[in-house]
Amino acid sequence: MKRHSEINIVNCLFLASLVLAVGLASPLRAHAGSVALATEPLANSTTSTVKPNVMFILDDSGSMNSDYMPDWVTDSFPSSDPKYSGYSYDDLSELRRNSGFNGVAYDPAIVYAKPVLYNADGTLNTTTYPDRGSPWTSVKNDAFNSSSSSTNLTTSFPDIEWCTDTNYNNCVRNDNLILPGTVDGVSYTRRHSKSSTGTGYVATGSPDAPSNVARTFGPFFYTIVPGEYCDSPNLKNCQVTETATFKYPATLRWCNSSALTTCQALNSSTFKYPRYPTTFFQPGTPGSPGVPRCRLRKPRRRQLRQTARW
């Protein structure tokens, strides 16, 4: 027993010396150096020195002027898409002017604060940025740029119509995303840029049985009403009915083929086929009316209010 104890003591001394040797051979833990914070804004300072590990970056590249996000908003439809072959997403107001597709498009869920400008003495400048209201006849295209050009929204708000031929005499505009397509037996496939003013007709209703209705035109926006709900933010496993498990609304998904069956939330070089309400509409069975899973709704065009809500 005594010999066994002596051996244990020797072993312990050996292990202790080994641990000490390893500790001495290991590098010392690196500690962050002290940081001297600036006492005034760096842009105004004449004495503060910016340390080498501090960067103040402003992005003034051309993309900062873009009115779309992300980049794929201006991509072309996949060439295998028979309905939109030759068009880009940018060609469709229903997508370009839709916050569910274009991240910087007008979002009706947001009340936007009007831009303000202050004079050097701190007073509010109401000359450069006058408080404009209805009838919105001179609205700056870039509200935060005092030298920006302006648009008369009552007469020059851009829109798209679809016509039967290049004479552009028989034309209809979208309510739901139905066109280009056939409405009441007439094919509307020629795209034509137009101002959203006056009166005319819009294609509305279910995609398998649309009809034309009269409408007074004016400034507008589109929004997507979700009709699929998924069990995860990746939007891969979805169903029509919203439940406690399937609680993530899917307004837009990206699929790996024009069949629009295997889809996800993220766009990629493989998942490049957009799936939104009218693209996966399922018509009713014979004897039953067509029932869309969800609709791409375009609210009735009405005069803009000062709060930027319609």
N, C-alpha and C positions, 0 to 999 in steps of 0.2 A: 504493500500500500504506500509505504514511504517513497520507494523508488518510483512508483507511478506518479506520485505528486511532484517529485523532482522533474520528471520528464515533462509534465504539464507546464511547470514553471518555465522550463527552458523553451518549450514550444511557444508560450505566451510572449516571452521576451523576444523571440525570433520574429513572431508576427508583428509585434509592436514596432520593431526596428524596420521591418519591411514596409509597414504602412507609413512610417515617418519618411522613409526614403522615397516612396511614391509621391507623398505630399510635397517634398522638397523639389522633386523633379517636375511636378505639374506647374503650368503657367499660372500666374496670379490672376484672379478674377478682374475683368475689366470693368471699371466704374465710369459712368457718364460724367463728363466734365461739367463744371459749373457754367451756367448760361447767364449772361448779362442781358436782360431784356431792355429793349428800347423804351425810353420814357416819353416819346412822342411819335406820331405817325412817320414811317420811313420816307414817305413821299414828301413830307414837309421839312424833314430834318436836314441840317447842314453840318452837323457834328457827329451824329451817330454813325458807327461803322458796322456794316453788315458782315457778319461772320461768314467764312467760306461755306459752312454747312447750312446756310439759310438762303432760300431762293424765293423771290417774289415774281410770279409769272402771270402775264396777261396774254391771252390768246387773241390776236387781231388778224387771224387768217381769214381767207375769203369765206370759209364755211360758217363763220359767225354771222354772216348776212343771210344764211339760208332760212327759209320759212318752212322747213320740214325736218323731221327727225324720226327714226334713224335714216341712214343712207339709202336703205332699200325702198324708201317711199317713191323714189324716182326710177326704180328698176323697171325693166320690161316684164310683162307677163311671160311665163314660160312658153316657149314656142309650141309646145304640144297642147296648149289651151285653145280649143277650137273657137271659142266665143270672142276672146280678147286678143287673138294672135295679131301681132303688129302694133299693139298698144302698150303703153306703160301705165303703171298705177297713177302716175301724175296726170294722165289724160282724163281721169274720171274724177269729177268733183265729189262724187259720193265717197271716195276714199281720201283724196287730197284734203278736202275740207271736213274731215271726220277725225275727231280726237281719238277714236278707237283704232285708227290706222296711222294717222300722222300725229306724233306726240306733241307738236306745237300748234296744232290747229285749235280753233276756238272750242272751248269746253263749256257747255251750258251749266255744268255743275260748279263753275267758278265765277265769282263776282270779281271782275278785274278792276283794280285801282287805276284811275286815270294818271297819266304822267304829270309830274310837276317840275317846275324849274324855279330856283331861288336866285335872287340878285346877290351881288357881292355884299350888300349890307344886311342880308338875311331875310329880306322881304320877298313875298311870293310874286313871281313874274307872271302876270296874267295876259301879257301882250304876246310873247312868243308862244305860249301855250294857253290860248284863250279857252274858256269853259264852253265848249261847243255842245250843243244839244240838237234835238230834232229841228229840222228835217235832215240833218247829217249830209249836207251838200258839199262839205269840204273837210275830209278826214285824212290826216296824214298817213301815208303808207308805212312809215316808221315813226311811231308816236314818240320815240325817245331821241329823234334826230330833228332838231329845229329846222334844218335845211331840206328835209325830205319833201318830195312831191306829195300832192293830195289827190284824193279820189272822191267824186260825187257818188255816194253809195245809193242814192235814189235813182240814178240813171246809168251808172257804169259798173255796178257790181258784177263781176264775171260769172258766167254760167256756161253750160254745155247743153246743146240739143242734138237729137239724133233724127236724121232725115231719111227719106226714101231714095233720094238721089242728090247729085251735086247742084241741082237748081235751088235746093234748100227752101222749097215752098211748102212741103208737107212734112212738118217736123213735130216732135214730141220730146219733152224733157222727163227725166227720171223723178219719181217719187220714191218708190222702192228701187233697189238696184236691179232693174229688169232689162234695160237697154244697154247695148244693142240687142235687138231681138224682135219678136213679132207680137204685135198687139192688135186685137180685133181683125186678124187675118192680114195685116199690113206689116211689111218688114221694114224696120228702121235701123239701118246699119251705117249711115254716113254721119260721122261726127262733125259738128259745126259749132264754133265758138260764138257766144252770144251774150249780151248783157241781160241781167236778170231784172227786166222791167216790162211793164205792159201786162197783157193777158195772153193765155194760151192753154195748152193741154199738157198734163203729166201722166205718165204710165204708172199705175198703182194697182194694188191688189196682190193676189197670190201669183207667183211666177208661172204657174201652169195655166192660169186663166186671168191674165191681166186685162185691164180696161183703161181707157183714157177718160180723164175728168178735167173739167175746166179749173183754172187756177189763176189768181192774180199774182204776178211775180214781184220779187223784191229781195233784199239781202236775206241770206239763209245759212243754215248749217245742217250737217248730217250727224246722226248718232246711230250707233249699233245697239240694238236691244238683244242681249244675250239669250240664247235658247238652248245652250249646252252648259252643263255644270260638271266640274271635274273634282277628283278627290285629292288633287295636289296642284300647287302652282305651276308644275311643269306641263300641265294640261295634256297629259298623255292618255289618261283613262277617264272618259267622260260619258255622261248620259244626258238625256233630255230633261229629266226631272231633278229639281233641286232638293237635296236632303241635307241632314246634318253632316253626313260624310262627303257627299258631292256638293260642296259649298263654294267652289271657286268658279265664278262665271267666266265663260270663254267667249269673248267677242271676236277674237281672231286667233286662229291656229295655223301652223305651217306643216304641210304634209309632204311625203316623199314621192307622190305620184299624183296624176290628175284624177285618180279615183277618190282621193281625199279621205282615205280610210285610216292610214297610220300617220298620226299628226302629233305635234308638240307645240310648246309655247315659243321656242326660239327658231328664228330664221337661220338657215345655213345653205351651203351650196347643194346639199342633198334635200333638205326640207325647205323647198322653195315655192311650193304651191299653196297659195292662201286659201284658207277655209273660213268663210264668214257666212252669215245666215243664208242669203239667197243662193250661194254656191252649193249648199248641200240640202236644198229644199227637196222634200219627198212628196210627190203628188199623191192625191187620194186614190183609192182603189175605185174601179168602175162602180158608178152608182152613189159614190160619196164625194163630197166636195174636197178639193185639195186643201190640206192643212199644213202650213209651214211650221217647221220646228221653231223658227224665230224669224223676225222680220228686221230688215234694214229700213228704219223709219226716217223719213224726211219730214220734219214738222212743217206745218203750214207756214208759208213765207209771210212774214209780217214786218211792220216797220220796226227798226231798231229803237230800243229805249236807251236812256243815258246810262243805265246800269249794265248795259251790254247783254241783257237777257232778251229773248224773243217771247 
